[in-house]
Amino acid sequence: MTTLPCELLVAGGGVAGVCAALAAARSGGETLLVESHPWLGGTGTTGMLRHICGLYGTGDTVPTETLNGGLTDEIVKGLARRAPLRTVRKMGQVYVLPYEDSDLRTVLTDLCGAERKLRVLTSSTVTEVVAGDGRIDAVCVATPDGPLRTTTDMAIDCTGNANLAALAGATCNLSPPAERQLAGFTIRVNGLRVGDDLLSIKVPYFCAKGVEQGLLPPLLRFTTFFSGDDADEGFCKLSLDGEEGHERDQRAHDWSRILLSYLESVLPAFRGAGIGGTAQAVLEREGRRVLGEYTLTGDDVLTARKFPDAVVKNAWPVEIWDRSKGTRYQYVPEGDFYEIPLGCLRVQGVSNLLAAGRCISATPAALASTRVMGTCMALGEQAGLAAVWCLRK
């Protein structure tokens, strides 16, 4: 087995992991980033999400700066250079940034490639953690070139499901299957007939009718639709339950075909349309989370609570994809934001492990706000900075 020492290991190369690795490497830490996909970006580049949420504050004026600055600003500017016509857009009471998956992948890859102290392993997975006396001593990684063992002084879990923390024996929280928020799966529809500007209203309406009539699976009543870049292009977002795995992925594709066939029969705009692409997997909205020194709550979010050890600001609402009621939003007071303290990133029981992204210490209600990409970028950056500070302390 090959041995590769590093000062800092980051598990997970989504937006949180990339920002953690960049911040650590730029601060002088010899950093190793491990990502299971062949490319960087995680759900941001595989999920067909189309918009980056959680970058901005709220209010009547379209924001020109991100809420947290730093690496989020760099990424936003990198996307703007590649697609200058994609600008901040208001959706309901919040602001989002439209983007293309391939642009985000390129921006993240270029940023990582410019860092001398950062090594990236793609198509690689953490398989084992050697831990003792409340700290991680070594991590084993399966790579395309064979198994690798790395000794590390600090580690950051950005896997989205607390995989590294669980392997290290840390306490984690996971809601029972029946209480978890619905997962999502997006399909791109091409060949729509031009001229119907009300599909974002009609698709959910007719999906609910189809469920009432027994023509569609019950969870398809929560299907949403949004337009694409081209006049004949649109996206349908489906909701699914069940455990992660092949069966659910197959069900997502089966339901997609059923949905499109039904929409063709009830909406003229869909006649002759076809599925032009899908997300690469069903995307979890709620997974395993670490138990940190502090656990952020839904009340913290909705009361715009501030903390003395705050590291990240967020104004995204509590966005719950409920199994019985569909999507529900609860908003942070307009013009305000809440803060996420460093204690949510510090993992109880493992002194040299931090968490960032979707698996920080938070209740399910708080997670429904913190999980969005813009916030995960900022969490990753702060985890990287904190990790190097711990190394140098």
C-alpha positions in Angstrom: 0.0 0.0 0.0 1.3 3.4 -1.0 1.9 5.9 1.9 1.3 9.6 1.4 1.6 12.0 4.4 -0.2 15.3 4.4 -1.0 18.0 7.0 -4.7 18.2 6.1 -7.1 15.8 4.4 -10.4 16.9 2.9 -12.9 14.2 2.1 -15.4 15.2 -0.5 -14.8 17.4 -3.5 -18.1 19.2 -3.8 -18.2 23.0 -3.4 -17.6 22.7 0.4 -14.7 20.4 0.0 -13.1 22.4 -2.8 -13.4 25.6 -0.8 -12.0 23.9 2.3 -9.0 22.6 0.4 -8.3 25.9 -1.4 -8.5 27.9 1.9 -6.2 25.4 3.6 -3.6 25.2 0.8 -3.5 29.0 0.4 -2.9 29.3 4.2 0.1 27.1 3.8 -1.3 23.7 4.7 -0.1 20.7 2.6 -3.5 19.5 1.6 -5.0 16.3 0.0 -8.5 16.5 -1.5 -10.3 13.2 -2.0 -13.4 13.0 -4.3 -15.3 9.9 -5.4 -16.4 11.3 -8.8 -14.0 11.8 -11.7 -14.5 15.5 -11.4 -15.1 18.2 -8.8 -18.3 20.0 -7.8 -20.4 17.2 -6.2 -24.1 17.8 -6.5 -23.4 21.2 -8.0 -22.1 19.5 -11.2 -24.1 16.3 -11.2 -27.5 17.3 -10.0 -28.7 19.6 -12.8 -29.5 22.2 -10.1 -29.3 25.2 -12.5 -29.1 27.9 -9.7 -26.7 28.6 -6.8 -28.7 29.4 -3.7 -27.6 30.9 -0.4 -25.1 33.4 -1.9 -27.0 36.6 -1.1 -29.0 38.5 1.4 -32.6 39.5 1.0 -34.3 42.8 0.3 -35.7 44.9 -2.5 -32.3 45.8 -4.1 -30.6 43.2 -6.3 -27.4 42.3 -4.5 -24.0 43.0 -6.2 -21.9 41.3 -3.5 -22.1 37.8 -1.9 -23.0 37.6 1.8 -19.8 36.0 2.9 -17.2 37.2 0.3 -13.9 35.3 0.0 -13.9 32.2 -2.1 -17.6 32.5 -2.9 -16.8 35.8 -4.6 -14.0 34.2 -6.6 -16.3 31.4 -7.8 -19.0 33.8 -8.7 -16.6 36.0 -10.7 -15.2 33.0 -12.4 -18.6 31.9 -13.5 -19.3 35.5 -14.7 -16.3 35.4 -16.9 -17.5 32.2 -18.6 -21.1 33.3 -18.9 -21.5 37.1 -18.4 -25.2 37.1 -19.3 -26.1 34.9 -16.3 -26.8 37.4 -13.6 -28.4 37.4 -10.2 -32.1 36.6 -10.4 -34.9 37.0 -7.8 -37.1 33.9 -7.3 -39.9 34.7 -4.9 -38.3 36.4 -1.9 -34.8 35.2 -2.5 -31.9 35.8 -4.9 -30.2 33.1 -6.9 -27.4 32.9 -9.5 -28.1 30.8 -12.6 -25.2 28.7 -13.8 -24.2 25.9 -16.1 -22.8 22.6 -14.6 -19.8 22.6 -16.9 -18.9 26.2 -16.1 -18.8 25.4 -12.3 -16.7 22.3 -12.9 -14.2 24.3 -14.9 -13.9 27.1 -12.4 -13.4 24.7 -9.5 -10.9 22.6 -11.4 -8.9 25.7 -12.5 -8.8 27.1 -8.9 -7.5 23.8 -7.5 -5.0 23.4 -10.3 -3.4 26.7 -9.4 -2.5 25.7 -5.8 1.0 24.3 -5.3 0.2 22.9 -1.9 -3.0 21.1 -3.0 -3.1 17.6 -4.4 -6.5 16.3 -5.8 -7.4 12.6 -6.0 -10.6 12.0 -8.1 -12.4 8.7 -8.5 -11.2 8.0 -5.0 -13.0 7.1 -1.8 -12.1 7.0 1.9 -12.5 3.4 3.0 -11.0 3.3 6.5 -10.0 5.6 9.3 -7.4 4.8 11.9 -8.3 6.6 15.0 -7.3 6.5 18.7 -7.4 8.6 21.8 -10.0 10.9 20.2 -8.1 11.8 17.1 -7.6 10.6 13.5 -4.1 9.2 12.9 -4.4 7.9 9.3 -6.9 7.5 6.5 -7.0 4.7 3.9 -8.2 5.7 0.4 -9.2 3.5 -2.6 -7.8 5.2 -5.7 -7.7 4.1 -9.4 -4.0 3.3 -8.9 -4.6 1.1 -5.9 -5.0 1.6 -2.1 -3.4 4.6 -0.4 -2.7 5.3 3.2 -2.2 8.9 4.3 -1.2 10.1 7.7 -2.8 13.5 8.5 -2.7 16.0 11.3 -6.2 17.5 10.6 -9.2 16.3 8.5 -12.3 17.9 7.2 -15.5 15.9 6.4 -17.2 17.5 3.3 -18.8 14.2 2.1 -22.3 15.5 2.6 -23.2 12.4 4.6 -20.6 12.5 7.4 -18.9 9.5 6.0 -15.4 10.3 7.3 -16.8 11.2 10.7 -18.7 7.9 10.9 -15.6 5.9 10.0 -13.7 7.8 12.7 -16.3 6.7 15.3 -17.8 10.2 15.8 -21.4 10.5 17.0 -23.7 11.4 14.1 -27.4 12.1 13.8 -29.8 10.8 11.1 -33.5 11.2 11.0 -35.6 7.9 10.6 -36.5 7.2 6.9 -40.1 8.2 7.4 -39.2 11.6 8.8 -36.5 12.6 6.3 -37.1 15.2 3.7 -37.8 14.1 0.2 -34.9 13.6 -2.2 -34.9 15.3 -5.6 -34.3 14.2 -9.3 -34.2 16.6 -12.2 -34.9 15.9 -15.9 -34.3 18.2 -18.8 -37.2 18.3 -21.4 -36.4 19.3 -25.0 -38.7 19.9 -27.8 -41.4 21.9 -25.9 -43.8 23.8 -28.1 -43.0 27.5 -27.7 -45.6 30.0 -26.5 -46.9 28.7 -23.1 -45.4 30.9 -20.4 -47.5 29.4 -17.6 -45.9 25.9 -17.5 -44.4 26.6 -14.0 -48.0 26.8 -12.8 -49.7 24.3 -15.1 -47.2 21.4 -14.5 -47.7 21.2 -10.7 -51.5 21.6 -11.2 -51.9 18.8 -13.7 -49.5 16.6 -11.7 -51.7 17.0 -8.7 -54.7 16.1 -10.8 -52.9 13.1 -12.3 -52.2 11.8 -8.8 -55.9 12.3 -7.7 -57.0 10.3 -10.8 -54.5 7.5 -10.0 -52.5 8.2 -13.2 -49.3 9.1 -11.4 -47.4 7.9 -8.4 -48.4 10.0 -5.3 -45.1 11.8 -4.8 -45.3 13.3 -8.4 -47.9 15.7 -7.1 -44.9 17.7 -5.8 -43.3 18.0 -9.2 -42.1 21.5 -10.2 -41.1 23.0 -13.5 -38.8 25.8 -14.6 -37.8 27.1 -18.0 -34.4 26.5 -19.6 -32.1 28.7 -21.6 -33.6 27.7 -24.9 -37.2 28.5 -25.8 -38.1 24.8 -26.3 -36.3 23.6 -23.1 -37.5 23.1 -19.6 -36.7 21.2 -16.4 -38.9 19.1 -14.2 -37.9 18.4 -10.6 -39.3 15.2 -9.2 -39.5 14.2 -5.5 -38.7 10.7 -4.2 -38.5 8.8 -0.9 -36.7 5.7 0.1 -33.1 4.8 0.8 -30.2 5.7 -1.4 -29.4 3.0 -3.9 -30.0 1.5 -7.3 -33.6 0.7 -6.7 -34.5 4.4 -6.1 -32.3 5.6 -9.0 -34.2 3.2 -11.3 -37.5 4.4 -9.9 -36.5 8.0 -10.6 -36.0 7.1 -14.3 -39.2 5.1 -14.5 -41.2 7.9 -13.0 -39.6 10.4 -15.4 -40.9 8.5 -18.3 -44.3 8.1 -16.8 -44.4 11.8 -16.0 -43.5 12.9 -19.5 -46.0 10.6 -21.1 -48.7 12.0 -18.8 -47.8 15.6 -19.5 -47.9 15.0 -23.2 -51.5 13.8 -22.8 -52.7 16.9 -20.9 -50.5 19.8 -22.0 -50.1 20.7 -25.7 -46.7 22.3 -25.0 -45.3 18.8 -24.1 -46.6 17.0 -27.3 -43.6 15.6 -29.1 -41.1 16.6 -26.4 -38.6 14.2 -25.0 -36.2 13.7 -22.1 -32.9 15.4 -23.2 -31.0 14.6 -20.0 -31.2 13.8 -16.3 -29.3 14.4 -13.1 -26.7 11.8 -12.6 -28.3 10.5 -9.4 -31.1 11.2 -7.0 -30.0 13.9 -4.7 -30.4 13.7 -1.0 -31.7 16.8 0.8 -31.2 15.3 4.3 -28.5 12.9 5.3 -26.2 12.0 8.3 -24.9 15.0 10.3 -22.1 15.2 12.9 -22.7 16.0 16.5 -20.8 19.2 17.0 -19.9 21.4 19.9 -23.1 23.3 19.0 -26.1 22.2 17.1 -27.8 24.9 15.0 -31.6 24.9 15.3 -34.5 26.1 13.2 -35.2 28.8 15.8 -31.7 30.0 15.4 -32.3 30.4 11.6 -35.8 32.0 11.9 -34.8 34.5 14.6 -31.6 35.6 12.8 -29.5 34.6 15.8 -25.9 35.8 16.0 -23.0 34.0 17.7 -19.7 35.2 19.2 -17.8 32.5 17.3 -19.8 33.1 14.0 -18.0 32.1 10.8 -20.7 32.1 8.1 -23.8 34.3 7.4 -26.9 32.9 5.7 -30.3 34.4 4.7 -31.7 31.4 2.8 -35.1 30.3 4.2 -35.9 27.0 5.9 -36.9 25.0 2.8 -38.5 21.7 3.8 -39.5 19.2 1.2 -42.2 17.5 3.3 -43.5 14.0 2.5 -47.2 15.0 3.0 -47.3 18.7 2.2 -44.6 19.2 -0.4 -42.3 22.2 -0.3 -42.7 24.6 2.7 -40.7 27.8 3.2 -40.1 29.7 6.4 -38.1 32.9 5.9 -35.4 34.7 7.8 -36.5 38.3 8.6 -36.2 40.4 5.5 -32.9 42.3 5.3 -31.4 40.2 8.1 -29.4 37.0 8.3 -28.4 34.4 10.9 -24.9 33.2 11.7 -23.4 29.7 11.8 -20.9 29.3 14.7 -17.6 27.5 14.5 -19.0 25.1 17.1 -21.2 23.5 14.4 -18.1 22.6 12.4 -16.1 21.1 15.4 -16.9 17.4 15.8 -17.4 16.2 19.3 -15.1 13.4 20.3 -12.5 13.7 17.5 -10.2 16.6 18.2 -8.6 16.9 14.8 -11.8 16.6 12.7 -14.0 19.4 11.3 -17.1 19.2 9.2 -18.4 21.5 6.4 -21.2 21.5 3.9 -24.3 19.5 4.4 -23.1 17.4 7.3 -22.4 20.2 9.9 -24.1 19.9 13.3 -27.7 21.1 12.7 -31.2 19.9 13.3 -33.3 18.8 10.2 -35.0 22.2 10.2 -31.7 24.2 10.3 -30.2 21.9 7.7 -33.1 22.8 5.4 -31.5 26.3 5.2 -27.8 25.6 5.6 -27.5 22.8 2.9 -27.6 25.2 -0.1 -24.5 25.6 -2.3 -23.6 29.2 -1.5 -23.6 28.5 2.2 -21.7 25.3 1.8 -18.9 27.2 -0.1 -18.5 29.6 2.8 -18.6 26.8 5.4 -15.9 25.0 3.5 -13.6 28.0 3.3 -14.0 28.7 7.1 -13.3 25.0 7.9 -10.1 25.1 5.8 -9.0 28.3 7.6 -9.8 26.9 11.0 -8.0 23.6 10.3 -4.7 25.4 9.4 -5.1 27.6 12.4 -5.3 24.5 14.6 -2.2 23.1 12.8 -0.2 26.2 13.5 -1.5 26.9 17.0 
